[in-house]
Structure formats: structure tokens, C-alpha cells
């Protein structure tokens, strides 16, 4: 149906035991989608972590997997009234200390070429 509807991308979050391609309905259907110019993104599987647990391994599929991280990248914002808000940031740069910046709306922070609804 996706081929008929003319979609550009299929996101398939289905996994299971790895089986030969000729018995794998996800591999077969994604092959036909790719033949029609549709990118197919599949989950690596939906099983518990372990050796050889990836089930969507067809070369025509883009396979992605989830992960967890045991670290936090804590960053704080201190408001003018000394209220301290905890957040996270991966920025390698810090704002200058002892300089106040205004709290602004997301619309005011948008890129010059961006629409307010996209901000």
C-alpha cells in the first residue's frame, strides 16, 4: 500500500528472530519498496540486548538500534533572581560568567529564514 500511496520513507519498528530472506516478510516487502524508490528504516530488533540479536540485516534496509547512556551532561541556568534551573547541554562553549542575558520567547530566537511555527 505504501508503494501505491507514493510514500518517500517507511519506518518499520518490527523485529524478531533472524530468518533467511526468502522467509522474512519485512525483508521481502522492504525490498519491493526500495525497488520503487522508497527508503526503508527498520529497527535492529525488539529483543533484549544480547549477542547476535539484530534481526533486520538486509543490505537494502537502513537499520537502527536504541541504546542507553550512563552519563548526564548537566548544565545550569541562573536567572537574575538567583533561581537556578538544571538542564542538559552538549555545547562545548559556555556563556560568559557575570553577564545577564534576557529570557526570550522561542519565536524571538528563531533563525532569520525560519517561520514562527517552525521555531
N, CA, C and O atoms as a printed pandas DataFrame, in Angstrom:
     atom_number atom_name residue_name chain_id  residue_number  x_coord  y_coord  z_coord
0              1         N          UNK        A               1    0.823   -1.189    0.000
1              2        CA          UNK        A               1    0.000    0.000    0.000
2              3         C          UNK        A               1    0.873    1.261    0.000
3              4         O          UNK        A               1    0.526    2.262   -0.626
4              5         N          UNK        A               2    2.004    1.202    0.705
5              6        CA          UNK        A               2    2.906    2.355    0.744
6              7         C          UNK        A               2    3.435    2.676   -0.654
7              8         O          UNK        A               2    3.571    3.845   -1.017
8              9         N          UNK        A               3    3.733    1.641   -1.432
9             10        CA          UNK        A               3    4.195    1.854   -2.807
10            11         C          UNK        A               3    3.087    2.541   -3.600
11            12         O          UNK        A               3    3.336    3.517   -4.308
12            13         N          UNK        A               4    1.894    2.040   -3.482
13            14        CA          UNK        A               4    0.744    2.613   -4.179
14            15         C          UNK        A               4    0.484    4.050   -3.755
15            16         O          UNK        A               4    0.133    4.890   -4.584
16            17         N          UNK        A               5    0.655    4.340   -2.458
17            18        CA          UNK        A               5    0.420    5.687   -1.933
18            19         C          UNK        A               5    1.537    6.667   -2.282
19            20         O          UNK        A               5    1.368    7.879   -2.145
20            21         N          UNK        A               6    2.681    6.143   -2.734
21            22        CA          UNK        A               6    3.788    7.004   -3.149
22            23         C          UNK        A               6    4.557    7.633   -1.999
23            24         O          UNK        A               6    5.044    8.756   -2.131
24            25         N          UNK        A               7    4.680    6.938   -0.877
25            26        CA          UNK        A               7    5.431    7.490    0.251
26            27         C          UNK        A               7    6.916    7.573   -0.088
27            28         O          UNK        A               7    7.387    6.904   -1.008
28            29         N          UNK        A               8    7.650    8.396    0.657
29            30        CA          UNK        A               8    9.086    8.550    0.439
30            31         C          UNK        A               8    9.905    7.686    1.387
31            32         O          UNK        A               8   10.975    7.200    1.022
32            33         N          UNK        A               9    9.401    7.492    2.614
33            34        CA          UNK        A               9   10.135    6.758    3.643
34            35         C          UNK        A               9    9.178    5.863    4.406
35            36         O          UNK        A               9    8.054    6.262    4.710
36            37         N          UNK        A              10    9.623    4.655    4.715
37            38        CA          UNK        A              10    8.878    3.742    5.594
38            39         C          UNK        A              10    9.687    3.542    6.866
39            40         O          UNK        A              10   10.883    3.256    6.806
40            41         N          UNK        A              11    9.047    3.690    8.008
41            42        CA          UNK        A              11    9.681    3.414    9.289
42            43         C          UNK        A              11    9.041    2.154    9.836
43            44         O          UNK        A              11    7.849    2.136   10.141
44            45         N          UNK        A              12    9.831    1.101    9.961
45            46        CA          UNK        A              12    9.311   -0.212   10.337
46            47         C          UNK        A              12    9.935   -0.637   11.661
47            48         O          UNK        A              12   11.106   -1.012   11.709
48            49         N          UNK        A              13    9.154   -0.576   12.729
49            50        CA          UNK        A              13    9.670   -0.964   14.042
50            51         C          UNK        A              13    9.208   -2.376   14.371
51            52         O          UNK        A              13    8.507   -2.602   15.358
52            53         N          UNK        A              14    9.606   -3.308   13.541
53            54        CA          UNK        A              14    9.272   -4.716   13.743
54            55         C          UNK        A              14   10.572   -5.500   13.831
55            56         O          UNK        A              14   11.516   -5.251   13.082
56            57         N          UNK        A              15   10.604   -6.425   14.732
57            58        CA          UNK        A              15   11.785   -7.263   14.868
58            59         C          UNK        A              15   11.372   -8.661   15.259
59            60         O          UNK        A              15   10.207   -8.915   15.566
60            61         N          UNK        A              16   12.292   -9.530   15.247
61            62        CA          UNK        A              16   12.035  -10.916   15.608
62            63         C          UNK        A              16   13.294  -11.711   15.408
63            64         O          UNK        A              16   14.385  -11.149   15.322
64            65         N          UNK        A              17   13.153  -12.999   15.334
65            66        CA          UNK        A              17   14.318  -13.844   15.099
66            67         C          UNK        A              17   14.806  -13.653   13.666
67            68         O          UNK        A              17   14.006  -13.512   12.741
68            69         N          UNK        A              18   16.112  -13.649   13.495
69            70        CA          UNK        A              18   16.680  -13.555   12.157
70            71         C          UNK        A              18   16.358  -14.841   11.400
71            72         O          UNK        A              18   16.607  -15.944   11.887
72            73         N          UNK        A              19   15.799  -14.679   10.200
73            74        CA          UNK        A              19   15.445  -15.830    9.362
74            75         C          UNK        A              19   15.967  -15.565    7.953
75            76         O          UNK        A              19   16.267  -14.420    7.615
76            77         N          UNK        A              20   16.079  -16.602    7.127
77            78        CA          UNK        A              20   16.514  -16.386    5.741
78            79         C          UNK        A              20   15.596  -15.394    5.028
79            80         O          UNK        A              20   14.395  -15.354    5.294
80            81         N          UNK        A              21   16.161  -14.599    4.128
81            82        CA          UNK        A              21   15.396  -13.557    3.451
82            83         C          UNK        A              21   14.126  -14.088    2.781
83            84         O          UNK        A              21   13.099  -13.410    2.802
84            85         N          UNK        A              22   14.174  -15.272    2.194
85            86        CA          UNK        A              22   13.000  -15.789    1.484
86            87         C          UNK        A              22   11.844  -16.136    2.422
87            88         O          UNK        A              22   10.727  -16.368    1.960
88            89         N          UNK        A              23   12.100  -16.174    3.740
89            90        CA          UNK        A              23   11.041  -16.396    4.735
90            91         C          UNK        A              23   10.760  -15.144    5.564
91            92         O          UNK        A              23    9.965  -15.198    6.502
92            93         N          UNK        A              24   11.391  -14.031    5.238
93            94        CA          UNK        A              24   11.313  -12.830    6.052
94            95         C          UNK        A              24   10.411  -11.800    5.371
95            96         O          UNK        A              24   10.809  -11.168    4.393
96            97         N          UNK        A              25    9.207  -11.638    5.889
97            98        CA          UNK        A              25    8.247  -10.736    5.248
98            99         C          UNK        A              25    8.712   -9.282    5.279
99           100         O          UNK        A              25    8.409   -8.526    4.357
100          101         N          UNK        A              26    9.441   -8.876    6.319
101          102        CA          UNK        A              26    9.946   -7.497    6.373
102          103         C          UNK        A              26   11.010   -7.291    5.297
103          104         O          UNK        A              26   11.013   -6.262    4.622
104          105         N          UNK        A              27   11.915   -8.259    5.130
105          106        CA          UNK        A              27   12.955   -8.153    4.104
106          107         C          UNK        A              27   12.345   -8.139    2.705
107          108         O          UNK        A              27   12.757   -7.354    1.850
108          109         N          UNK        A              28   11.378   -8.996    2.478
109          110        CA          UNK        A              28   10.751   -9.082    1.148
110          111         C          UNK        A              28   10.003   -7.794    0.816
111          112         O          UNK        A              28   10.179   -7.230   -0.264
112          113         N          UNK        A              29    9.162   -7.329    1.753
113          114        CA          UNK        A              29    8.363   -6.130    1.469
114          115         C          UNK        A              29    9.249   -4.889    1.370
115          116         O          UNK        A              29    8.985   -4.006    0.554
116          117         N          UNK        A              30   10.302   -4.812    2.196
117          118        CA          UNK        A              30   11.177   -3.648    2.107
118          119         C          UNK        A              30   11.972   -3.660    0.803
119          120         O          UNK        A              30   12.283   -2.601    0.258
120          121         N          UNK        A              31   12.301   -4.843    0.303
121          122        CA          UNK        A              31   12.991   -4.944   -0.984
122          123         C          UNK        A              31   12.131   -4.338   -2.090
123          124         O          UNK        A              31   12.625   -3.569   -2.913
124          125         N          UNK        A              32   10.856   -4.682   -2.107
125          126        CA          UNK        A              32    9.953   -4.144   -3.136
126          127         C          UNK        A              32    9.786   -2.643   -2.983
127          128         O          UNK        A              32    9.704   -1.930   -3.983
128          129         N          UNK        A              33    9.733   -2.145   -1.741
129          130        CA          UNK        A              33    9.613   -0.709   -1.508
130          131         C          UNK        A              33   10.851    0.018   -2.034
131          132         O          UNK        A              33   10.734    1.045   -2.702
132          133         N          UNK        A              34   12.038   -0.517   -1.732
133          134        CA          UNK        A              34   13.283    0.105   -2.179
134          135         C          UNK        A              34   13.360    0.100   -3.705
135          136         O          UNK        A              34   13.836    1.068   -4.300
136          137         N          UNK        A              35   12.900   -0.973   -4.344
137          138        CA          UNK        A              35   12.876   -1.021   -5.810
138          139         C          UNK        A              35   12.039    0.114   -6.383
139          140         O          UNK        A              35   12.257    0.536   -7.519
140          141         N          UNK        A              36   11.080    0.610   -5.601
141          142        CA          UNK        A              36   10.217    1.704   -6.047
142          143         C          UNK        A              36   10.680    3.060   -5.503
143          144         O          UNK        A              36    9.918    4.027   -5.517
144          145         N          UNK        A              37   11.927    3.131   -5.025
145          146        CA          UNK        A              37   12.498    4.402   -4.602
146          147         C          UNK        A              37   12.134    4.847   -3.192
147          148         O          UNK        A              37   12.319    6.014   -2.844
148          149         N          UNK        A              38   11.621    3.932   -2.380
149          150        CA          UNK        A              38   11.230    4.262   -1.010
150          151         C          UNK        A              38   12.349    3.833   -0.062
151          152         O          UNK        A              38   12.775    2.678   -0.079
152          153         N          UNK        A              39   12.824    4.772    0.768
153          154        CA          UNK        A              39   13.816    4.426    1.791
154          155         C          UNK        A              39   13.104    3.691    2.920
155          156         O          UNK        A              39   12.029    4.105    3.353
156          157         N          UNK        A              40   13.695    2.612    3.391
157          158        CA          UNK        A              40   13.089    1.800    4.449
158          159         C          UNK        A              40   14.031    1.780    5.655
159          160         O          UNK        A              40   15.176    1.337    5.565
160          161         N          UNK        A              41   13.517    2.271    6.784
161          162        CA          UNK        A              41   14.278    2.299    8.031
162          163         C          UNK        A              41   13.652    1.276    8.970
163          164         O          UNK        A              41   12.453    1.335    9.246
164          165         N          UNK        A              42   14.458    0.341    9.462
165          166        CA          UNK        A              42   13.962   -0.740   10.316
166          167         C          UNK        A              42   14.655   -0.720   11.668
167          168         O          UNK        A              42   15.797   -0.279   11.800
168          169         N          UNK        A              43   13.938   -1.207   12.664
169          170        CA          UNK        A              43   14.579   -1.394   13.963
170          171         C          UNK        A              43   15.541   -2.566   13.856
171          172         O          UNK        A              43   15.339   -3.488   13.066
172          173         N          UNK        A              44   16.594   -2.512   14.667
173          174        CA          UNK        A              44   17.560   -3.615   14.676
174          175         C          UNK        A              44   16.923   -4.865   15.266
175          176         O          UNK        A              44   17.401   -5.976   15.033
176          177         N          UNK        A              45   15.878   -4.697   16.008
177          178        CA          UNK        A              45   15.154   -5.790   16.639
178          179         C          UNK        A              45   14.429   -5.259   17.858
179          180         O          UNK        A              45   14.631   -4.112   18.256
180          181         N          UNK        A              46   13.613   -6.062   18.434
181          182        CA          UNK        A              46   12.872   -5.650   19.620
182          183         C          UNK        A              46   13.062   -6.644   20.757
183          184         O          UNK        A              46   12.148   -6.892   21.543
184          185         N          UNK        A              47   14.249   -7.201   20.829
185          186        CA          UNK        A              47   14.561   -8.182   21.863
186          187         C          UNK        A              47   15.496   -7.566   22.889
187          188         O          UNK        A              47   16.022   -6.470   22.696
188          189         N          UNK        A              48   15.690   -8.281   23.968
189          190        CA          UNK        A              48   16.635   -7.840   24.989
190          191         C          UNK        A              48   18.039   -7.834   24.404
191          192         O          UNK        A              48   18.322   -8.578   23.465
192          193         N          UNK        A              49   18.927   -6.996   24.954
193          194        CA          UNK        A              49   20.299   -6.983   24.432
194          195         C          UNK        A              49   20.974   -8.343   24.566
195          196         O          UNK        A              49   20.772   -9.061   25.545
196          197         N          UNK        A              50   21.748   -8.670   23.599
197          198        CA          UNK        A              50   22.488   -9.926   23.623
198          199         C          UNK        A              50   23.272  -10.091   22.336
199          200         O          UNK        A              50   23.119   -9.301   21.405
200          201         N          UNK        A              51   24.099  -11.101   22.282
201          202        CA          UNK        A              51   24.887  -11.360   21.083
202          203         C          UNK        A              51   23.986  -11.776   19.929
203          204         O          UNK        A              51   23.048  -12.551   20.118
204          205         N          UNK        A              52   24.265  -11.270   18.749
205          206        CA          UNK        A              52   23.568  -11.642   17.508
206          207         C          UNK        A              52   22.060  -11.451   17.602
207          208         O          UNK        A              52   21.298  -12.312   17.161
208          209         N          UNK        A              53   21.625  -10.340   18.167
209          210        CA          UNK        A              53   20.191  -10.092   18.345
210          211         C          UNK        A              53   19.600   -9.217   17.241
211          212         O          UNK        A              53   18.395   -8.968   17.253
212          213         N          UNK        A              54   20.395   -8.748   16.300
213          214        CA          UNK        A              54   19.892   -7.901   15.224
214          215         C          UNK        A              54   19.161   -8.768   14.216
215          216         O          UNK        A              54   19.703   -9.757   13.724
216          217         N          UNK        A              55   17.905   -8.384   13.906
217          218        CA          UNK        A              55   17.132   -9.229   13.002
218          219         C          UNK        A              55   16.931   -8.612   11.620
219          220         O          UNK        A              55   16.758   -9.358   10.657
220          221         N          UNK        A              56   16.947   -7.308   11.477
221          222        CA          UNK        A              56   16.740   -6.682   10.168
222          223         C          UNK        A              56   18.100   -6.333    9.566
223          224         O          UNK        A              56   18.617   -5.234    9.768
224          225         N          UNK        A              57   18.666   -7.273    8.832
225          226        CA          UNK        A              57   20.038   -7.125    8.349
226          227         C          UNK        A              57   20.147   -7.047    6.825
227          228         O          UNK        A              57   21.255   -7.094    6.291
228          229         N          UNK        A              58   19.034   -6.932    6.122
229          230        CA          UNK        A              58   19.091   -6.854    4.663
230          231         C          UNK        A              58   19.851   -5.596    4.246
231          232         O          UNK        A              58   19.663   -4.530    4.832
232          233         N          UNK        A              59   20.692   -5.719    3.252
233          234        CA          UNK        A              59   21.541   -4.600    2.838
234          235         C          UNK        A              59   20.741   -3.431    2.269
235          236         O          UNK        A              59   21.268   -2.321    2.187
236          237         N          UNK        A              60   19.502   -3.641    1.879
237          238        CA          UNK        A              60   18.676   -2.571    1.329
238          239         C          UNK        A              60   17.900   -1.822    2.417
239          240         O          UNK        A              60   17.214   -0.844    2.119
240          241         N          UNK        A              61   17.998   -2.257    3.645
241          242        CA          UNK        A              61   17.330   -1.593    4.761
242          243         C          UNK        A              61   18.325   -0.702    5.511
243          244         O          UNK        A              61   19.507   -1.030    5.619
244          245         N          UNK        A              62   17.832    0.425    6.025
245          246        CA          UNK        A              62   18.606    1.231    6.964
246          247         C          UNK        A              62   18.175    0.737    8.338
247          248         O          UNK        A              62   17.015    0.888    8.723
248          249         N          UNK        A              63   19.110    0.147    9.075
249          250        CA          UNK        A              63   18.780   -0.453   10.358
250          251         C          UNK        A              63   19.314    0.414   11.487
251          252         O          UNK        A              63   20.475    0.825   11.475
252          253         N          UNK        A              64   18.451    0.689   12.464
253          254        CA          UNK        A              64   18.883    1.485   13.609
254          255         C          UNK        A              64   18.559    0.764   14.899
255          256         O          UNK        A              64   17.641   -0.054   14.956
256          257         N          UNK        A              65   19.325    1.076   15.938
257          258        CA          UNK        A              65   19.119    0.440   17.232
258          259         C          UNK        A              65   19.108    1.474   18.336
259          260         O          UNK        A              65   19.720    2.535   18.216
260          261         N          UNK        A              66   18.421    1.165   19.395
261          262        CA          UNK        A              66   18.354    2.055   20.555
262          263         C          UNK        A              66   19.489    1.729   21.504
263          264         O          UNK        A              66   20.109    0.667   21.440
264          265         N          UNK        A              67   19.733    2.661   22.368
265          266        CA          UNK        A              67   20.814    2.494   23.320
266          267         C          UNK        A              67   20.479    3.278   24.579
267          268         O          UNK        A              67   19.560    4.096   24.589
268          269         N          UNK        A              68   21.219    3.024   25.615
269          270        CA          UNK        A              68   21.095    3.829   26.824
270          271         C          UNK        A              68   22.474    4.396   27.134
271          272         O          UNK        A              68   23.489    3.906   26.639
272          273         N          UNK        A              69   22.492    5.422   27.949
273          274        CA          UNK        A              69   23.747    6.057   28.302
274          275         C          UNK        A              69   23.797    6.196   29.813
275          276         O          UNK        A              69   22.792    6.510   30.450
276          277         N          UNK        A              70   24.951    5.963   30.374
277          278        CA          UNK        A              70   25.094    6.022   31.824
278          279         C          UNK        A              70   25.697    7.347   32.281
279          280         O          UNK        A              70   26.257    7.422   33.375
280          281         N          UNK        A              71   25.591    8.388   31.465
281          282        CA          UNK        A              71   26.156    9.693   31.807
282          283         C          UNK        A              71   25.107   10.783   31.670
283          284         O          UNK        A              71   24.123   10.631   30.946
284          285         N          UNK        A              72   25.329   11.871   32.368
285          286        CA          UNK        A              72   24.493   13.058   32.242
286          287         C          UNK        A              72   25.397   14.227   31.885
287          288         O          UNK        A              72   26.551   14.273   32.312
288          289         N          UNK        A              73   24.890   15.155   31.118
289          290        CA          UNK        A              73   25.626   16.343   30.724
290          291         C          UNK        A              73   24.913   17.545   31.330
291          292         O          UNK        A              73   24.275   18.336   30.636
292          293         N          UNK        A              74   25.044   17.651   32.641
293          294        CA          UNK        A              74   24.314   18.647   33.401
294          295         C          UNK        A              74   24.815   20.054   33.089
295          296         O          UNK        A              74   26.014   20.311   32.986
296          297         N          UNK        A              75   23.854   20.941   32.946
297          298        CA          UNK        A              75   24.145   22.346   32.724
298          299         C          UNK        A              75   23.109   23.146   33.508
299          300         O          UNK        A              75   21.968   22.709   33.652
300          301         N          UNK        A              76   23.497   24.304   34.011
301          302        CA          UNK        A              76   22.592   25.122   34.818
302          303         C          UNK        A              76   22.398   26.489   34.180
303          304         O          UNK        A              76   23.290   27.034   33.530
304          305         N          UNK        A              77   21.213   27.017   34.387
305          306        CA          UNK        A              77   20.902   28.393   34.025
306          307         C          UNK        A              77   20.553   29.094   35.322
307          308         O          UNK        A              77   19.712   28.622   36.087
308          309         N          UNK        A              78   21.200   30.221   35.568
309          310        CA          UNK        A              78   20.913   31.007   36.772
310          311         C          UNK        A              78   20.218   32.283   36.328
311          312         O          UNK        A              78   20.775   33.085   35.578
312          313         N          UNK        A              79   18.992   32.456   36.804
313          314        CA          UNK        A              79   18.217   33.640   36.455
314          315         C          UNK        A              79   18.655   34.834   37.298
315          316         O          UNK        A              79   19.369   34.680   38.290
316          317         N          UNK        A              80   18.219   36.019   36.892
317          318        CA          UNK        A              80   18.587   37.243   37.599
318          319         C          UNK        A              80   18.163   37.264   39.051
319          320         O          UNK        A              80   18.773   37.959   39.862
320          321         N          UNK        A              81   17.120   36.509   39.396
321          322        CA          UNK        A              81   16.670   36.440   40.798
322          323         C          UNK        A              81   17.342   35.277   41.533
323          324         O          UNK        A              81   16.878   34.858   42.593
324          325         N          UNK        A              82   18.433   34.759   40.969
325          326        CA          UNK        A              82   19.230   33.655   41.519
326          327         C          UNK        A              82   18.518   32.306   41.544
327          328         O          UNK        A              82   18.986   31.381   42.208
328          329         N          UNK        A              83   17.412   32.176   40.845
329          330        CA          UNK        A              83   16.786   30.864   40.681
330          331         C          UNK        A              83   17.678   30.069   39.736
331          332         O          UNK        A              83   18.036   30.550   38.661
332          333         N          UNK        A              84   18.031   28.867   40.131
333          334        CA          UNK        A              84   18.949   28.014   39.369
334          335         C          UNK        A              84   18.147   26.865   38.764
335          336         O          UNK        A              84   17.515   26.094   39.486
336          337         N          UNK        A              85   18.175   26.754   37.433
337          338        CA          UNK        A              85   17.444   25.708   36.713
338          339         C          UNK        A              85   18.434   24.699   36.156
339          340         O          UNK        A              85   19.414   25.058   35.503
340          341         N          UNK        A              86   18.157   23.431   36.426
341          342        CA          UNK        A              86   19.030   22.357   35.963
342          343         C          UNK        A              86   18.533   21.828   34.632
343          344         O          UNK        A              86   17.339   21.585   34.456
344          345         N          UNK        A              87   19.448   21.651   33.702
345          346        CA          UNK        A              87   19.120   21.087   32.402
346          347         C          UNK        A              87   20.292   20.263   31.903
347          348         O          UNK        A              87   21.141   19.839   32.688
348          349         N          UNK        A              88   20.340   20.036   30.598
349          350        CA          UNK        A              88   21.443   19.300   29.997
350          351         C          UNK        A              88   21.883   20.003   28.733
351          352         O          UNK        A              88   21.076   20.633   28.048
352          353         N          UNK        A              89   23.159   19.895   28.426
353          354        CA          UNK        A              89   23.693   20.516   27.230
354          355         C          UNK        A              89   24.935   19.765   26.778
355          356         O          UNK        A              89   25.711   19.278   27.599
356          357         N          UNK        A              90   25.114   19.677   25.482
357          358        CA          UNK        A              90   26.333   19.096   24.923
358          359         C          UNK        A              90   27.222   20.169   24.308
359          360         O          UNK        A              90   28.209   19.857   23.642
360          361         N          UNK        A              91   26.873   21.433   24.531
361          362        CA          UNK        A              91   27.653   22.526   23.971
362          363         C          UNK        A              91   29.037   22.562   24.602
363          364         O          UNK        A              91   29.180   22.441   25.819
364          365         N          UNK        A              92   30.043   22.729   23.773
365          366        CA          UNK        A              92   31.418   22.827   24.275
366          367         C          UNK        A              92   31.727   24.242   24.748
367          368         O          UNK        A              92   32.741   24.471   25.407
368          369         N          UNK        A              93   30.854   25.195   24.413
369          370        CA          UNK        A              93   31.077   26.586   24.787
370          371         C          UNK        A              93   30.143   26.963   25.923
371          372         O          UNK        A              93   29.001   26.508   25.979
372          373         N          UNK        A              94   30.636   27.794   26.823
373          374        CA          UNK        A              94   29.823   28.312   27.923
374          375         C          UNK        A              94   29.599   29.798   27.696
375          376         O          UNK        A              94   30.434   30.477   27.099
376          377         N          UNK        A              95   28.478   30.292   28.172
377          378        CA          UNK        A              95   28.231   31.726   28.095
378          379         C          UNK        A              95   29.152   32.435   29.081
379          380         O          UNK        A              95   29.568   31.843   30.077
380          381         N          UNK        A              96   29.470   33.689   28.813
381          382        CA          UNK        A              96   30.341   34.434   29.723
382          383         C          UNK        A              96   29.718   34.534   31.115
383          384         O          UNK        A              96   28.516   34.754   31.260
384          385         N          UNK        A              97   30.559   34.369   32.130
385          386        CA          UNK        A              97   30.082   34.483   33.517
386          387         C          UNK        A              97   29.823   35.951   33.838
387          388         O          UNK        A              97   30.410   36.850   33.236
388          389         N          UNK        A              98   28.938   36.168   34.795
389          390        CA          UNK        A              98   28.609   37.511   35.282
390          391         C          UNK        A              98   28.042   38.427   34.207
391          392         O          UNK        A              98   28.134   39.649   34.326
392          393         N          UNK        A              99   27.462   37.857   33.166
393          394        CA          UNK        A              99   26.780   38.646   32.158
394          395         C          UNK        A              99   25.340   38.154   32.098
395          396         O          UNK        A              99   25.092   36.951   32.010
396          397         N          UNK        A             100   24.401   39.077   32.145
397          398        CA          UNK        A             100   22.992   38.711   32.112
398          399         C          UNK        A             100   22.490   38.684   30.673
399          400         O          UNK        A             100   22.851   39.532   29.858
400          401         N          UNK        A             101   21.659   37.704   30.381
401          402        CA          UNK        A             101   21.031   37.585   29.080
402          403         C          UNK        A             101   19.522   37.588   29.297
403          404         O          UNK        A             101   19.050   37.024   30.285
404          405         N          UNK        A             102   18.762   38.199   28.414
405          406        CA          UNK        A             102   17.311   38.235   28.614
406          407         C          UNK        A             102   16.680   36.866   28.359
407          408         O          UNK        A             102   17.171   36.087   27.542
408          409         N          UNK        A             103   15.601   36.587   29.060
409          410        CA          UNK        A             103   14.799   35.406   28.775
410          411         C          UNK        A             103   13.865   35.807   27.645
411          412         O          UNK        A             103   13.127   36.785   27.765
412          413         N          UNK        A             104   13.892   35.064   26.558
413          414        CA          UNK        A             104   13.103   35.437   25.384
414          415         C          UNK        A             104   12.210   34.281   24.960
415          416         O          UNK        A             104   12.401   33.141   25.384
416          417         N          UNK        A             105   11.259   34.584   24.141
417          418        CA          UNK        A             105   10.349   33.599   23.568
418          419         C          UNK        A             105   11.080   32.817   22.479
419          420         O          UNK        A             105   12.030   33.317   21.877
420          421         N          UNK        A             106   10.637   31.604   22.234
421          422        CA          UNK        A             106   11.231   30.796   21.158
422          423         C          UNK        A             106   11.104   31.490   19.817
423          424         O          UNK        A             106   11.967   31.311   18.957
424          425         N          UNK        A             107   10.059   32.275   19.608
425          426        CA          UNK        A             107    9.864   32.974   18.340
426          427         C          UNK        A             107   10.965   34.018   18.145
427          428         O          UNK        A             107   11.423   34.240   17.024
428          429         N          UNK        A             108   11.385   34.651   19.230
429          430        CA          UNK        A             108   12.452   35.643   19.145
430          431         C          UNK        A             108   13.812   34.988   18.872
431          432         O          UNK        A             108   14.734   35.653   18.400
432          433         N          UNK        A             109   13.938   33.704   19.163
433          434        CA          UNK        A             109   15.209   33.004   18.995
434          435         C          UNK        A             109   15.312   32.290   17.657
435          436         O          UNK        A             109   16.346   31.688   17.367
436          437         N          UNK        A             110   14.279   32.338   16.841
437          438        CA          UNK        A             110   14.273   31.598   15.576
438          439         C          UNK        A             110   15.293   32.168   14.585
439          440         O          UNK        A             110   15.676   33.336   14.665
440          441         N          UNK        A             111   15.709   31.340   13.677
441          442        CA          UNK        A             111   16.611   31.781   12.612
442          443         C          UNK        A             111   15.885   32.787   11.727
443          444         O          UNK        A             111   14.662   32.733   11.601
444          445         N          UNK        A             112   16.617   33.688   11.124
445          446        CA          UNK        A             112   16.028   34.745   10.302
446          447         C          UNK        A             112   15.157   34.190    9.171
447          448         O          UNK        A             112   14.152   34.798    8.804
448          449         N          UNK        A             113   15.539   33.051    8.628
449          450        CA          UNK        A             113   14.801   32.485    7.499
450          451         C          UNK        A             113   13.752   31.455    7.930
451          452         O          UNK        A             113   13.153   30.789    7.085
452          453         N          UNK        A             114   13.529   31.323    9.244
453          454        CA          UNK        A             114   12.563   30.343    9.738
454          455         C          UNK        A             114   11.220   30.987    9.992
455          456         O          UNK        A             114   11.129   32.163   10.343
456          457         N          UNK        A             115   10.194   30.207    9.812
457          458        CA          UNK        A             115    8.830   30.645   10.120
458          459         C          UNK        A             115    8.585   30.449   11.600
459          460         O          UNK        A             115    9.159   29.543   12.204
460          461         N          UNK        A             116    7.740   31.282   12.201
461          462        CA          UNK        A             116    7.462   31.175   13.649
462          463         C          UNK        A             116    6.926   29.797   14.017
463          464         O          UNK        A             116    7.263   29.286   15.085
464          465         N          UNK        A             117    6.112   29.183   13.180
465          466        CA          UNK        A             117    5.566   27.863   13.513
466          467         C          UNK        A             117    6.650   26.784   13.504
467          468         O          UNK        A             117    6.483   25.738   14.131
468          469         N          UNK        A             118    7.762   27.029   12.796
469          470        CA          UNK        A             118    8.858   26.077   12.765
470          471         C          UNK        A             118    9.875   26.310   13.887
471          472         O          UNK        A             118   10.755   25.482   14.126
472          473         N          UNK        A             119    9.737   27.455   14.569
473          474        CA          UNK        A             119   10.713   27.781   15.628
474          475         C          UNK        A             119   10.584   26.787   16.680
475          476         O          UNK        A             119   11.300   26.849   17.679
